[in-house]
Amino acid sequence: MVALKSFAASGSTENVLSDLSLRIADATIKPNLVCAFYDCDHDDQAIIDFLRKEFPDAAILGGTSCAGIMTEAGLGGAGSIGVLLIEDADGDYGTAGVRLEGDAADCAERALHTALENAGCAGELPELIWIYQTPGQEEEVIEGLRRVVGDRCPIIGGSAADNEVVGKWRQISQGGVMTDGLVVGVLFSSGGIGFMFQGGYEPSGESGIVTRVVYGSAGGSGIVTQSCGRQIVSIDGRPAAEVYNEWLGGVLAEKVEAGGNILVDTTMHPLGVDAGKIEGITHYLLVHPDKILENGVLSTFASIEEGTRLYSMRGEKARLVDRAGKVASAATATLSGGLSNLAGGLVVYCAGCMLAVGDGMPKVSQAVASSFGGMPFLGCFTFGEQGAILNKNAHGNLMISAIAFGK
């Protein structure tokens, strides 16, 4: 039998942990896995010390989330800490943290093996892998995990966030706090797990082929080892920023000339990659442009491969509010028994979407709570999202993922 409970509070680190301690003491639950997310202004060491003391036998994963968290009780807001407790005496859970030093794929592979060992399941295939990491090397991390599990196992998670995109993001596991790390969790749930990974945008009509990206060589050999990167030089043979600006109706004209940050300008107008069709409907993996660099180079928060067709996408606040609930419903529907078998959930909602929705965010938490039938859940706001889309594990931006735990 699987049981979930969520707890959340806002305020100073000391006051929040004191409040949570009292409430957890009254809860009849002995978790095997603890997920904890929190505003980056909190004291990480105090949080991990608290979690180790309260749950000495549980696997721990989590980290910072942009401007707090959300649960079935509502939006936590600035200064909030959220904890999700998952009790499953018949399941197996393990986590491991590693700093992303050197080859990120190798680091991820090692962390996965350690997490499996910590779960007592070395060499086995988890039902789901959950990851939380520092932004920047998401594709390499997925590559390392796929060396072990391929696409036979969904990889779901997010990239840790701060409140102002200034690098104050952190990750936690029972091993401690990291600023440049990866936490890998392996879940062998006795009640089954449903999941979904989607975006809330639609194509606006324009598209083009990526004809050149900036990418590096391996070591000092000068040998090109990949044809993808996070800086798009050209689309259809023309400067990428110029083409993108035309797709947006010229709103970036000044920054095309001078360069600069375009993160806020482009939240409702990301790029999309065709990920395939489900029942005749095309699904897109989203890519968020963040800067215009010299010579019209377009910087993005996800890697793009040369030869990829990029689609201009558009979003609306109302769609971003509704989509979170729909993703939660879809995840629940993939669970054996559906809503009647739901114990609770875990949600990743892009921080860029959260900031764009603004004062509409309470409706997002309400929509998820309704779709989960009022069962416990914890949601974090991230600077990158990972998930399985059409049976392939991938990294995207401005995406939403949900995990539904069966009883």
Helices and strands as residue ranges (DSSP letters): E 2-10, H 13-25, E 33-38, H 44-54, E 59-64, E 69-71, E 74-75, E 80-88, E 92-99, H 104-118, E 128-133, H 138-149, E 155-159, E 171-173, E 176-178, E 181-188, E 193-199, E 202-214, E 228-235, E 238-239, H 240-247, H 253-258, E 260-261, H 263-266, E 271-278, E 281-287, E 289-292, G 294-296, E 298-305, E 309-314, H 317-333, G 338-341, E 342-350, H 351-357, G 358-360, H 361-371, E 377-382, E 385-389, E 392-396, E 399-406
